[in-house]
Amino acid sequence: MKPTIYDYTKEELNAIIKPAFRVKQIWNWIYHRYVRSFEEMKNIPNELKVQLDSQFSLEPLKIVTVQHSSDGSIKYLFGLHDGHTIEAVLLLMKEEEYHPDGSLKHHKRYTVCISSQVGCKVGCAFCLTAKSGFVRNLTAGEIVAQLLVIKRENDIDANRRVNIVYMGMGEPLDNLDNVAKAVKIFADPDGMAISPNRQTISTSGLSSKIEKLGKMDLGVNLAISLHAVDDDLRQKLMPINKAYNIASIIEAVRNFPINQRKRVMFEYLVIKDVNDDISAAKKLLKLLNGIKAKVNLIYFNSYEGSEFQTPSKKSMIEFQEYLTKRGQLCTLRESKGLDISAACGQLREQNI
């Protein structure tokens, strides 16, 4: 199996392809014009096209299934070269807006959730991805290709910036080298030019790898999937807490280099009668004391066979108000894709 050209940084390709200016041309065809074959690269010599075709693949994944939500969200199931599948989601965050005179105020704004692994080792009790177990890490190119295909399929122009969240299937820090490489490829100014400030790595809390990510100083945003405020409950929901308890995660977060204008995001999945009461909100407030944090409350997205239930809107608002009235920035994430297979791993599970 040939490696995909998306696996390579521009610097790595410069060592393979001569002269170096050809690499910029190739990147323009790939990341700006979304070509599907080397043959389409009109200003590339035929001998080089033959070389590229013999060395690299341009189609590391294919679309297996697409589901469209009434809110504009689109969920993709991608097939990989070895027959495995992964998910990615395009989220429409804001519609186009126009000035009173009819001129464009701003374009549509998107966030794309991408996967970093086939399956996941973490085994969270509430997550469908965990039910199929862990298969393998994705390569950097397989991570990059998810966004590239989504942009191509939705006619999102190359110079339209999107936000990336490594929050699909898998634990990004469990595949840190490939994720870090993908961050750099996405950020390259000759490619997609998506600043690390627009890229968020969401982790279940591998504290030693949070420290390693911090030392890489990539400039990315950090999101912690916390979901519980005491170790007993968190261990039931997230068995990984046995190896990486809450105290170790908080310590790693305190040492993480974050842009002065940014905050560390704490994702808190709210589950009815499990972690949705005010006593949990009190503990959360105490836990985050002194951290420049933003809490994102997420409705648990119920699915068939789950032992957990979606919380009431009333309990969500009460939880949020308790935090905000005491100075903690806290948002309620608007649930997206509720009319499609929105839960992580749900679309893949239906197609296994």
Phi, psi and omega in degrees: 000125179287143174291154175277146180294339178291348178288346191252137169286166179298322180296320178294320178291328178300331179280344183257322188250127179236147350289164188298330183295339178295328181297318177299320179296316180297316179298324178298317178295320184286306192266346179251326183251355173057040181293153181257350180215154178292334180298333181285350184279091193296327184263015178258131180301148183302321181298322180289323176301317179297318179298313180299316182295328181282334185263328191229154171259146175251358182230073182285346177212158179228154179282125178262313182215145175230135175236130181255130176264154178294342179271006178097352178288145177229125180253133182245138167250119182256139173263136180260172186297335182263011177091352178280166182230153177221164181244153170212154184226133172262120181251123175277110185271324178214137175285165173300144176234146183236150173286162179306332180277002177095352179283154184289127176274310172203153180286173172301145179244131186237150165237138179242124175266123183238155181269153179241348180215159167271111187078197184198144179272344192291321173073038179298139186295334185265359190255130179290329180304323184295334185295333180267359179073184181263137178250300180194166172283150170276150172283165176303320181294324177290330175289312181298319185297331180302311180291320182300314180294319180296318178297317180297314184293336183250014178051041176273114186301150183303326182272004174275115181285143174234161173265141180246133173236121175279081190214021176274225178284140175099166176257108185305322183285348174279352178226046193299317183299315180288324177295315180298322179293319178298319177305315182292320180294316177301324187277346185302127183297338177274354180251240181281341177053042178264106184304146173305334176297340178262006182245128182240126176262119182255122185235151176281358172109044175281090193302320180295327180276337170297318177298317179296317177299318179300319180292334176291335177051053182284339182088012181279164172275153181242133174234132181251123175277096187271297170070347177205157185248000173224153188295325181300310180291317183297325180293327177291320181281322187225094183305337180297342180298339178295323179272327183231088184283173186300319181299319181291325179293313181299320178297316179295322180294320180299332182264000185280131180287119182233141177307137183304330182272358185251169175230155171282130180272133172248111179277128182232102180283116186267123183242132184304129176061018178245309184216029188251012183264170184292331178297325176292321178298320178298314180295323180295318179300316180294319182298322185268005181303125178089356178258135176284090192236157170231129179263130178245107179278129185239129173295129171297130183266098186294148177217162184301128178094352181283143177278351185256159182234157178289136180285164177283154177298324180300313181293325178297314182293319178298319179297312180299313183296325178301317182288312185294324180293343180251017171090003180268120177299127185211132179237155172260119179286127177290123181293134180244151172067030182293340180266006175231187181282078192277331183294142181302127179089352186292316181293319179296317181299323181290340184253007178275000000 
